[in-house]
Amino acid sequence: CAGAEEIVAQFQAPGDLWTPFSALPVVLLYNTKLLPEGALTGWEDLLSPRYRGRIAFADPSVSGSSFTALVTLLCAVEGENEEVIRLFAQNLGGRQLQGSGDVVASVAGGTDLVGITLEETALKGLAAGYDIALVYPADGTSCVPDASALIKGAPHEDNARLFLDFTVSAEVQRLLAGAFF
């Protein structure tokens, strides 16, 4: 598509099978009234007994962002995957939220001390005035792109190509950053 040269190489699809138009980093967040700055720094902190039963996390079997976060946790924390999952599950205290959209409200309301969500979701909470702060984990995170693709044999191929050009245009990129975080 037009403007493809502006797309960061790490987000480009092998063989140009799809066109990324936004990036969705996974972040941690915490309630600023209940935790001091620096108390939450990375994924390994989520295995600390300090947060047992106070982690906002959506069910990864229904939330794509939570599934991504769980895989990211496994990549970031040293140890056997089974042990890391066991410790994380213990710290969830038998609770999982119904959707990733519930994470910010649960942390902001004080039900949970910390949470795991997408950057855009956390930034929307900050813009709404919630008492939360974002943490980009010191031990790394993942960043999944949103994308569009042209379907082979599409009945309106020219319009589809124009739409792909539109999604990566400077105008849409400014809109995504400004209005949709």
C-alpha positions in Angstrom: 0.0 0.0 0.0 1.0 3.6 -0.3 3.0 4.6 2.7 4.2 1.1 3.5 7.8 2.3 3.7 6.8 4.2 6.9 5.7 1.1 8.7 8.3 -0.1 11.2 10.0 -3.2 9.9 9.3 -5.4 12.9 5.5 -5.0 12.4 5.5 -5.8 8.7 4.1 -9.2 7.7 6.2 -11.8 6.1 5.5 -11.6 2.3 3.3 -8.5 2.8 0.3 -10.8 3.6 -1.4 -8.0 5.7 -0.9 -4.4 6.4 -0.4 -3.2 10.0 -2.0 0.1 10.9 -1.5 0.4 14.7 0.5 -1.2 17.5 -0.9 -2.5 20.7 1.7 -2.9 23.5 0.8 -4.9 26.6 1.3 -2.8 29.8 0.9 -3.2 33.5 -1.0 -0.7 35.6 -1.5 0.1 39.2 -3.7 2.2 41.5 -1.7 5.3 42.4 -3.6 5.7 45.7 -2.8 2.2 46.9 0.7 1.6 45.6 3.8 3.9 45.5 5.6 4.6 42.3 8.2 1.9 41.6 6.4 -0.9 43.5 5.4 -2.5 40.1 8.3 -2.7 37.6 7.8 -5.9 35.6 6.2 -9.2 34.9 8.0 -11.0 37.7 6.4 -8.7 40.2 3.1 -10.4 39.4 4.3 -13.6 41.0 4.9 -11.8 44.3 2.6 -12.8 47.2 2.2 -9.1 47.8 -0.4 -9.0 44.9 -2.1 -12.3 45.6 -5.8 -11.9 44.9 -5.4 -8.3 43.8 -4.5 -8.7 40.1 -7.0 -7.6 37.5 -6.7 -10.0 34.6 -9.3 -11.1 32.0 -9.9 -14.7 31.1 -7.4 -15.5 28.4 -9.8 -18.0 26.8 -12.1 -15.2 25.8 -9.7 -12.2 25.7 -7.1 -12.0 23.0 -5.2 -9.3 24.8 -5.1 -11.4 28.0 -3.9 -14.4 26.0 -1.1 -12.3 24.5 -0.3 -11.0 28.0 -0.1 -14.6 29.4 2.3 -15.6 26.6 4.3 -12.4 27.2 4.6 -13.3 30.9 5.9 -16.7 30.0 8.5 -15.2 27.7 9.6 -12.5 30.2 9.8 -14.5 33.4 12.6 -17.0 33.8 11.6 -20.5 34.9 9.6 -23.5 33.7 6.4 -22.4 32.0 4.3 -24.7 34.2 5.7 -23.2 37.4 5.3 -19.6 36.2 1.7 -20.3 35.3 1.1 -22.1 38.6 2.5 -19.1 40.6 0.5 -16.6 38.5 -2.7 -18.6 38.8 -2.2 -18.7 42.6 -1.8 -14.9 42.6 -5.0 -14.5 40.7 -6.7 -16.0 43.7 -9.2 -17.9 41.6 -10.4 -14.7 39.9 -10.5 -13.7 36.3 -12.4 -10.8 34.8 -14.9 -11.3 32.0 -13.2 -9.0 29.6 -10.0 -6.9 29.3 -12.1 -3.8 29.4 -12.9 -4.5 33.0 -9.2 -4.3 34.1 -8.9 -0.6 34.3 -12.1 -0.1 36.3 -11.1 -2.8 38.7 -7.7 -1.3 39.4 -9.0 2.3 39.4 -11.8 1.3 41.9 -9.3 -0.3 44.2 -10.7 -3.9 43.9 -7.3 -4.8 42.5 -3.9 -3.2 43.1 -2.4 -4.0 39.7 -3.7 -5.1 36.3 -2.6 -6.2 32.8 -4.1 -4.6 29.7 -3.3 -3.0 26.4 -1.7 0.4 26.4 -4.6 2.1 24.6 -7.0 0.8 27.3 -4.9 2.1 30.1 -4.4 5.5 28.3 -8.1 5.8 28.0 -8.4 5.3 31.8 -5.8 8.0 32.4 -7.6 10.4 30.1 -10.8 9.7 32.0 -9.0 10.8 35.2 -8.6 7.5 36.9 -6.0 7.2 39.6 -3.8 4.7 37.7 -0.4 4.7 36.2 1.1 2.7 33.4 4.2 0.6 33.6 6.1 -0.6 30.6 7.7 -3.7 32.1 11.4 -3.5 32.6 11.7 -7.1 31.6 10.1 -6.5 28.2 6.6 -6.7 26.7 4.9 -7.6 23.5 3.4 -5.3 20.9 0.8 -6.8 18.6 -0.2 -4.9 15.5 -3.8 -4.3 14.3 -3.9 -5.0 10.5 -6.0 -5.1 7.4 -5.6 -7.3 4.3 -6.8 -7.6 0.8 -8.7 -10.8 0.2 -7.7 -12.6 -3.0 -10.5 -12.4 -5.5 -12.2 -9.5 -3.6 -15.1 -8.1 -5.7 -14.0 -4.5 -5.2 -10.2 -4.9 -5.2 -9.6 -1.2 -6.2 -11.7 0.1 -3.3 -10.0 -2.4 -0.9 -6.5 -1.1 -2.0 -7.7 2.5 -1.4 -8.9 1.5 2.1 -5.5 -0.1 2.9 -3.8 3.1 1.8 -6.2 5.1 3.9 -5.5 3.0 7.1 -1.8 3.9 7.0 -2.2 7.5 5.9 -0.8 10.2 8.1 -4.3 11.5 8.7 -5.6 8.2 10.1 -2.4 7.7 12.1 -2.9 11.1 13.7 -6.5 10.2 14.4 -5.6 6.8 15.9 -3.0 8.4 18.2 -5.1 11.4 19.2 -8.6 10.1 19.5 -8.0 6.4 20.2 -4.7 6.4 22.0 
